[in-house]
Amino acid sequence: MRGQSGHNAKRRTHVGTLLRRIGKPPAQAPLCGAFGISCPLAAGVSSNLCGVVMGHRKFENPQQGRLGFVKRPQRISPREVLARGGIVAGPYGTPGFIHAGGRTRESARSPVEQAQVSRQVSRTLQARHPVEVQPITISHREDGRGSGAFWDHYTLRTATGRNTLASHRKSVKPVVTAPGQEKAKQFSGRLPGERDTPGATTGVGHGLLFIAGGNHGLASETPRNASHTPKGDAVKRQARRDRHETFLMSQARLTGRPVLAVCGGSWRVLESFGGSTRGVETNTHQTRQMPYLTSKGAVAKVASTHAVDVMPGTMVHHAFRDDAGTTPSHVNSAHWAVAEESRPGQLSGVPRVGFPSRPLLEVSARGPTPHDPPYLRKAMPYHRSSVEAFESSHGAPVMGIQWHPEAYDRGFSSVEHQANGRLLNWMAKAGDAYEARREMTADFSKWVGSARLLPTRLKQNAAFMTARRNARL
């Protein structure tokens, strides 16, 4: 499989181009050539990405009753494939199928039958796979004593009421230790929730993927901050974490998994999309003291703050508000670098796609300070205020934010507590929908991949069987 990565990457790029050209299909479009029905996945979990989650392109000719492999170049548009009842889809890099010949636009079922079967399949799949509350999977960070990991699990459990999982490399034994066991006047109790210790996995886990911050910056940071460059044993620990989070991000992008990354964790997401960071001047975004858990388990109000300007219409704008719809005016700040921009509004290195083109990641909030512009050694042009949050413009929700939303418990104002808690739960619910969609896809793929749709000649085709395996990643 690894040997096919370059080839699969080209396919993913080609399919992504097709999807952008298609846009959202009509609600009753005959997306599935095998059944002549609208996509039940879209109806089931409010997703218009049936083909994306199915992970393949297929077209069945109702007259000829046979399938054919793509023969490039093909003079057929994505809209034509949809009009004939086919699926155009898939970031999994799978081989595609289209109409084997002929010009018929007939469908296997009438529009009325299509609607009836669509509703029937949708109801069946929804009943089998209700959206359930999932744990939050946290990329484990090694800090020697485990207090950083304890903070991640404790604060997320407290803010969302969910259980958490620790995803780690096989060579790492995850350690989660209350900070009070090492430092006086800090919390020494247990984690809230059903399990005193978080579940651990060397895989991708379940639900929302959460990437926490840390004490080390990116190797590509400009200029590199010597105080935040790993040294000694930290070099190996950071390298292990980098490799694991690269793996997690790669799987998340392949399968449409929601990702929330905070503070330095947001830089890992940015880097996975081709971006990098730039250092900032002192007394701009740094903090006088990192927040910590007091002996009573409350978050200490010690972090520095600055204003925040949220862009209208963004995911952050919709999620980051209290019960009355108010967005906090300030956020905590504890970082020494920010997302680099090649020009105002364009994150450096992040590609633009579609027509009209949009970057894969877009700026969703800025963090003005009294000492702006904050950048170190940056020439014009630049935005006076640096990037405080960014998010995905295509596909699954991916959000990188510089502040710590998990650090706002009930001891803070109601606006701050509710808005930051809502932001975390908003992304966690996206993780719930992701898991329901995955389960529904696996179930639906059994229908599509039934014996009558798999002639012997296809079962013996290595490329086709590889495609089916890819779709089950």
C-alpha positions in Angstrom: 0.0 0.0 0.0 2.8 2.4 0.8 4.2 1.9 -2.6 1.0 3.3 -4.1 1.0 6.5 -2.0 2.2 8.8 -4.9 -0.3 7.2 -7.3 -3.1 7.5 -4.7 -2.2 11.1 -4.0 -2.7 11.9 -7.7 -6.1 10.2 -7.6 -7.2 12.1 -4.6 -6.2 15.3 -6.2 -8.2 14.4 -9.4 -11.2 13.4 -7.4 -11.1 16.5 -5.2 -11.2 18.6 -8.4 -14.2 16.7 -9.6 -16.0 17.2 -6.3 -15.4 20.9 -6.3 -16.7 21.1 -9.8 -19.9 19.2 -8.9 -20.9 21.1 -5.8 -23.8 19.8 -3.7 -26.1 17.6 -5.8 -29.9 18.0 -5.8 -31.6 16.3 -2.8 -33.1 13.6 -5.0 -30.3 13.1 -7.4 -29.8 9.4 -8.2 -26.4 9.2 -6.7 -26.1 5.4 -6.4 -26.0 3.6 -9.7 -26.3 0.2 -7.9 -29.7 1.0 -6.3 -30.9 4.0 -8.3 -31.5 5.9 -5.1 -30.4 9.2 -3.4 -27.6 8.8 -1.0 -29.0 7.5 2.3 -25.8 8.6 4.1 -26.5 12.2 3.2 -30.1 11.9 4.5 -29.0 9.9 7.5 -26.4 12.2 9.1 -26.8 15.5 7.4 -23.8 14.8 5.1 -23.7 15.6 1.4 -20.5 13.6 1.1 -21.9 10.2 0.2 -19.2 9.5 -2.3 -16.5 10.8 0.0 -17.4 8.4 2.8 -18.0 5.5 0.4 -14.5 6.0 -0.9 -15.0 5.0 -4.5 -16.5 6.0 -7.8 -18.9 3.7 -9.5 -21.3 3.7 -12.4 -23.7 0.9 -13.5 -25.2 1.0 -16.9 -28.8 0.0 -16.6 -29.0 -1.2 -20.2 -25.7 -3.1 -20.4 -25.6 -4.2 -16.8 -21.9 -4.2 -16.6 -19.1 -2.1 -15.0 -16.0 -0.7 -16.7 -12.7 0.7 -15.4 -11.9 4.3 -16.2 -10.1 4.7 -19.5 -8.4 8.1 -19.6 -8.9 10.5 -21.1 -12.7 10.3 -20.7 -15.0 12.8 -22.3 -17.6 12.7 -19.6 -18.3 15.4 -17.0 -19.0 14.7 -13.3 -22.5 16.1 -13.7 -23.1 13.6 -16.5 -22.0 10.8 -14.2 -24.4 12.0 -11.5 -27.2 12.4 -14.1 -26.8 8.8 -15.2 -27.0 7.5 -11.6 -23.3 7.2 -10.7 -21.2 8.2 -7.7 -18.3 10.5 -8.1 -16.3 10.4 -5.0 -13.6 9.4 -2.6 -10.4 10.8 -0.9 -9.2 7.2 -0.3 -7.3 7.0 -3.6 -9.4 4.2 -5.0 -9.8 3.2 -8.6 -12.9 4.7 -10.3 -15.6 3.2 -12.4 -17.8 5.0 -14.9 -20.2 4.2 -17.6 -18.8 1.4 -19.8 -20.4 2.7 -23.0 -23.6 4.1 -24.5 -25.3 7.4 -24.0 -28.5 6.5 -22.1 -29.7 8.8 -19.4 -32.2 6.3 -18.1 -32.2 5.3 -14.4 -32.7 1.9 -12.9 -35.8 3.3 -11.1 -38.3 6.0 -11.6 -38.0 9.2 -9.5 -40.9 8.1 -7.3 -39.3 4.7 -6.7 -35.9 6.3 -6.0 -37.4 8.5 -3.4 -39.3 5.6 -1.7 -36.2 3.4 -1.6 -34.0 6.3 -0.4 -36.3 6.9 2.5 -36.5 3.2 3.3 -32.8 2.7 3.3 -32.2 5.9 5.2 -34.6 5.0 8.0 -33.1 1.5 8.2 -29.5 2.8 8.5 -30.4 5.6 10.9 -32.2 3.0 13.2 -29.1 0.8 13.1 -26.6 3.6 13.7 -27.9 6.4 15.9 -25.5 9.2 16.7 -24.0 8.3 20.1 -21.8 10.2 22.4 -18.1 9.3 21.7 -15.0 9.9 23.8 -12.5 12.5 22.8 -9.2 11.1 21.5 -6.2 13.1 22.8 -2.8 12.8 21.1 -0.6 11.9 24.1 2.2 14.2 25.0 5.2 13.1 26.9 6.5 15.6 29.4 8.5 13.2 31.7 6.0 13.3 34.6 2.7 13.1 32.9 1.2 16.3 34.4 0.7 17.9 31.0 -1.3 14.9 29.8 -3.3 15.0 33.1 -4.2 18.6 32.4 -5.5 17.6 28.9 -7.7 14.8 30.1 -8.9 16.5 33.3 -9.9 19.8 31.7 -11.6 18.2 28.6 -13.5 15.8 30.8 -14.6 18.6 33.1 -15.7 20.9 30.2 -17.5 18.3 28.1 -18.6 15.6 30.5 -17.1 13.0 28.1 -14.5 10.2 28.6 -11.2 10.6 26.9 -8.7 8.3 25.2 -4.9 8.7 24.9 -3.5 7.8 21.4 0.2 7.1 21.5 3.0 5.4 19.7 3.7 1.7 20.4 7.1 2.5 21.9 5.5 4.9 24.4 3.9 4.0 27.7 1.4 6.8 28.4 1.9 8.3 31.9 -0.9 10.5 33.3 0.0 11.9 36.7 -1.8 14.6 38.8 0.5 17.6 39.1 0.0 17.7 42.9 2.1 14.6 43.2 5.1 16.6 42.1 4.2 20.2 43.1 2.8 21.6 46.3 -0.6 23.4 46.3 -1.6 21.8 43.1 -4.3 19.2 42.4 -3.5 15.7 43.4 -6.9 14.0 43.0 -8.3 11.8 40.3 -9.7 12.3 36.8 -13.4 12.9 36.6 -15.6 10.5 34.7 -16.1 6.7 34.7 -12.4 5.8 34.5 -9.7 7.1 36.8 -7.1 6.5 34.1 -7.9 7.3 30.4 -8.1 4.5 27.9 -5.1 4.1 25.7 -4.7 3.1 22.1 -1.8 2.9 19.6 -4.4 3.5 16.9 -6.5 6.5 15.9 -9.1 6.1 18.6 -12.7 7.4 18.3 -14.6 10.6 17.9 -13.0 14.0 17.9 -9.2 14.2 17.6 -7.7 16.7 20.0 -4.1 17.9 19.6 -2.8 19.7 22.7 0.0 22.2 23.0 3.5 21.8 24.4 6.8 23.5 25.1 8.4 23.1 21.7 7.8 24.8 18.4 8.0 23.7 14.8 11.4 23.1 13.2 10.3 25.5 10.4 9.5 28.3 12.8 11.0 31.7 11.8 13.1 32.7 13.6 13.6 29.6 15.7 13.2 30.2 19.4 16.1 28.7 21.3 14.1 28.5 24.5 11.5 26.3 22.9 13.8 24.0 20.9 14.0 20.4 22.4 17.2 19.4 24.0 18.6 16.2 25.6 15.9 13.5 26.2 13.2 15.9 24.9 14.6 15.5 21.4 13.5 11.9 21.2 10.2 12.5 23.0 9.3 15.3 20.6 10.3 13.3 17.6 8.0 10.4 18.7 5.2 12.9 19.2 5.8 14.5 15.8 5.7 11.2 14.0 2.5 10.0 15.8 0.7 13.3 15.2 1.7 13.3 11.6 0.1 9.8 11.3 -3.1 10.9 13.1 -3.5 14.0 10.9 -2.9 11.9 7.8 -5.6 9.4 8.8 -8.0 12.3 9.8 -7.6 13.9 6.4 -8.2 10.6 4.6 -11.3 9.7 6.5 -12.9 13.1 7.1 -12.3 13.2 10.8 -12.9 16.4 12.8 -9.8 17.8 14.5 -9.4 20.5 17.2 -5.9 21.7 18.0 -5.0 24.3 20.6 -2.0 26.5 21.2 1.1 24.8 19.9 -1.0 21.9 18.8 -2.6 24.1 16.1 0.9 24.5 14.6 1.1 20.8 14.0 -2.2 21.0 12.1 -0.9 24.0 10.2 2.3 22.2 9.3 0.3 19.2 8.0 -1.4 21.5 5.5 2.0 23.0 4.4 2.0 26.0 6.7 4.5 27.3 9.3 4.9 29.8 12.1 6.6 33.0 12.9 7.9 34.2 16.3 6.4 37.2 18.0 7.9 40.0 20.1 7.9 39.8 23.9 5.0 41.3 25.8 2.5 40.5 23.0 1.2 36.9 23.2 3.3 35.3 26.0 1.9 34.7 29.4 3.1 35.7 32.8 2.3 32.1 34.1 0.8 29.0 32.6 -2.7 28.1 33.9 -2.7 25.1 36.3 -5.0 23.2 38.5 -5.3 24.3 42.1 -5.5 21.9 45.1 -9.3 22.0 44.7 -9.2 21.1 41.0 -10.1 24.6 39.7 -8.2 26.4 36.9 -6.0 29.1 38.4 -6.6 32.6 36.9 -3.0 33.4 36.2 -2.7 33.4 32.4 -2.3 36.7 30.4 -5.1 37.7 28.1 -5.6 39.8 25.0 -8.5 40.8 22.8 -10.0 38.5 20.1 -11.7 39.5 16.8 -13.7 36.6 15.3 -14.5 36.6 11.6 -18.3 36.5 10.8 -19.6 33.4 9.1 -16.8 31.1 10.3 -17.2 28.0 12.4 -15.6 29.8 15.3 -18.1 32.5 15.0 -21.0 30.0 15.2 -19.5 27.9 18.0 -17.7 30.4 20.2 -20.6 32.1 22.0 -22.5 31.8 25.3 -26.1 30.8 25.8 -27.2 34.3 24.9 -25.2 34.4 21.7 -22.4 36.6 23.0 -18.8 36.0 22.0 -16.1 36.8 24.6 -14.0 39.9 23.9 -10.8 38.4 25.4 -9.0 35.0 25.5 -6.1 33.7 27.4 -2.7 33.8 25.7 0.4 31.6 26.2 2.3 31.3 22.9 5.5 32.7 21.5 4.7 32.2 17.8 1.7 32.6 15.4 0.6 31.2 12.1 2.7 32.7 9.2 0.9 34.6 6.5 2.4 35.2 3.0 -0.1 38.1 2.7 -3.0 39.2 4.9 -5.5 36.4 5.0 -3.4 33.8 3.2 -1.7 31.3 5.4 1.8 30.8 4.0 2.3 27.4 2.3 -1.4 26.4 2.5 -2.7 25.5 -1.0 -5.7 27.1 -2.7 -8.2 24.8 -4.4 -11.5 25.1 -6.3 -12.9 27.7 -8.6 -13.0 30.4 -7.4 -10.1 29.2 -5.4 -10.1 29.2 -1.6 -7.3 28.1 0.7 -7.7 24.8 2.5 -7.3 26.6 5.8 -8.7 30.1 6.3 -8.2 32.7 9.1 -11.2 32.7 11.5 -10.0 35.0 14.3 -7.2 37.5 15.1 -5.7 38.5 18.4 -4.9 42.2 18.6 -2.6 43.4 21.3 -1.4 46.9 22.5 2.0 46.2 20.9 0.9 45.2 17.4 2.3 44.4 14.9 3.9 41.6 17.0 6.0 39.8 14.4 9.8 39.1 14.6 11.8 40.0 11.5 8.8 40.2 9.2 8.7 42.4 6.1 5.6 43.9 4.6 2.9 43.1 3.6 1.3 41.9 6.9 -1.9 42.2 8.9 -1.4 44.4 11.9 -3.0 41.7 14.2 -1.7 38.1 14.1 -3.8 35.0 13.4 -5.5 33.7 16.5 -7.6 30.9 14.9 -7.9 29.2 11.5 -10.2 26.5 10.2 -10.8 24.2 7.2 -12.8 25.6 4.2 -13.5 22.2 2.7 -14.6 18.8 4.1 -14.6 17.9 7.8 -14.3 20.6 10.4 -10.6 21.2 11.3 -10.0 24.0 13.8 -6.7 25.4 15.1 -6.9 28.0 17.9 -4.1 29.7 19.8 -5.9 30.1 23.2 -6.9 27.3 25.6 -10.7 26.9 25.7 -10.3 24.0 28.2 -8.9 26.4 30.7 -12.2 28.2 31.4 -14.1 26.4 34.2 -17.0 27.7 36.3 -14.7 30.0 38.2 -14.6 32.3 35.2 -17.4 34.6 33.9 -20.5 32.9 32.5 -19.7 34.3 29.0 -16.2 32.9 29.0 -17.2 29.5 30.6 -20.2 28.9 28.3 -18.6 30.1 25.1 -15.4 28.0 25.5 -17.4 25.0 26.7 -19.7 25.4 23.7 -16.8 25.5 21.3 -15.4 22.2 22.7 -18.8 20.5 22.7 -19.5 21.8 19.1 -16.4 20.0 17.9 -17.0 16.9 20.0 -20.4 16.5 18.5 -18.8 16.7 15.0 -16.8 13.7 16.2 -20.0 11.9 17.2 -21.4 12.4 13.7 -18.1 11.2 12.2 -18.3 7.9 14.0 -22.0 7.4 13.1 -21.2 8.2 9.4 -18.4 5.7 9.5 -20.6 2.9 10.9 -23.3 3.7 8.5 -20.9 3.7 5.6 -19.6 0.3 6.5 -23.2 -1.0 6.7 -24.2 0.6 3.5 -21.1 -0.7 1.7 -22.3 -4.2 2.4 -25.4 -3.5 0.4 -23.4 -1.9 -2.4 -20.8 -4.7 -2.3 -23.2 -7.6 -2.2 -22.5 -10.7 -4.3 -24.7 -9.7 -7.2 -22.6 -6.6 -7.7 -19.3 -8.4 -7.6 -18.8 -10.6 -10.6 -16.0 -13.1 -10.5 -13.9 -11.0 -12.9 -14.0 -8.1 -10.4 -13.2 -10.3 -7.4 -10.1 -11.5 -9.3 -9.1 -7.9 -10.2 -6.3 -6.9 -7.7 -6.9 -3.1 -8.3 -10.6 -3.4 -7.5 -10.0 -5.4 -4.3 -7.3 -3.0 -3.2 -9.9 -0.2 -3.7 -12.4 -2.0 -1.4 -9.8 -2.4 1.3 -8.9 1.3 1.1 -12.5 2.2 1.5 -12.6 0.5 4.8 -9.7 2.4 6.4 
